[in-house]
Amino acid sequence: RQPTEIYLGEFRSSSGSAQRAKESPGSQGIRVVELEISGIMRGSTDEVVHFERGLGRYQNRIRAAITEIARGATDEELRDPAMQSMRQKIRGKLNRLFGRRQFEEIVFNHFRTYDL
């Protein structure tokens, strides 16, 4: 059972905060988080292929789960260079979505956050 990287997609989330606007003069208080994510799973070739074929049925639920986590992320979580908390939250949420421990790890292929 080899570890296999499964591409989950690109996601973008934005959230507003009056507090953030107050703390950053000239800012609208809107934080944008952009993510490109893959998950590492172990399985036989047949298991991986079967999972990838069925992944499209879950795209909306995957997007909703990741967006929820990104919107709720604290400034501290977003400043963590290892993104440990975010990766754990996403892995846990997706594993619950699939009803089993599907992913061993979450990998950020791209991550960016900025304020408007």
N, C-alpha and C positions, 0 to 999 in steps of 0.2 A: 504494500500500500504506500504509494509514493505521494508526497505532498504535491498538490496541484493548485495553481492559482486560477481562480474563477473571476472573470471580470464582471463587476456588478453595475458599473455605470458612472455617469457624471451627475452630480447633484448640486443644486444652488438653493440656498435658503436666505431669506432676509427677515429681520425682526427689528421692530422699533422700540425705543425706550426713551421716555421723557427724561429720566435720570441721565442717560448717556448723552442726550442733547444738552442738558444743563452743564455736564462736566466737560464737554468739548465745544467751545465757542466756534460758531460757523458750521457746526455739524447739524444735520437733521435728526441725529440720534438713531440712524438706521445702520445696523450691522449686517454685512453680507458675508456669508460663508460659502465658499466653493470647494467641492470635494470630488475627487475621482477615486473610486474605491474598488479593490479586489478583495476576495476572501480566499484564505488558504484552507483547503479541505484535503482529507486523506480518503482514498478509496481506490477500488480497482478501476481499470479503464472503463469498464461497462458502467459502474456506479457514477463515475464522473460524467460520462457522456449522457446517461439518463438524467442526471441532475441538470446539466446544462440545457438539455432539450426542453425541460419543464420550467426553466427559470423565467421565461417570458410571462407565464401565468401569474407570477408574483411581482412583476415590476412595479405596479401601483402601490402594493403594500410595502415593498422595499423602499420606494421613494418616500412614502409617508413616514416610515419608521426612521429613516435617516434624517429627514427634514425635521421631525420632532426633536431628535437628539441635538441637531445643529442649532435649532432655535433656542433650546433650553441650556445650551452650553454656557458656562460661566467664563468670565474673562480669564480666570486662572487656568481653566481647562484649555482654552484656546491659545494661551501663551506657552503651554508645556511643549517643548520641542519634540518629545517622544510621543505626544498625543495619546498617552497611555489610557487616561480615563475615557476619552472619546472612543478609542478603539475597543475598550472593554464594553462600553455601553452598546455600541453598534453590534458587536459580536453577540452579546447576550440577547439583544432584541431580535436579531435575525435568527438565531438558533431557536428562540421561542416561536418565531413565525413559522419556521419549518418543522417544529415539533420534535426536534432532536439536535444533538450537538453536531451540526453540519460543518461549522467553521471552527478551525483551531485558532485562527488569527485573522485580523483585518489589516490590510495594507492600504495606506494612502499613496496613490500614484501621484496625486496633486492635491495640495491643500493651500487655500488662501483665504484670508479674512481681511476685510477693510470696512471702514465706516464712511457713510455718506453724509 
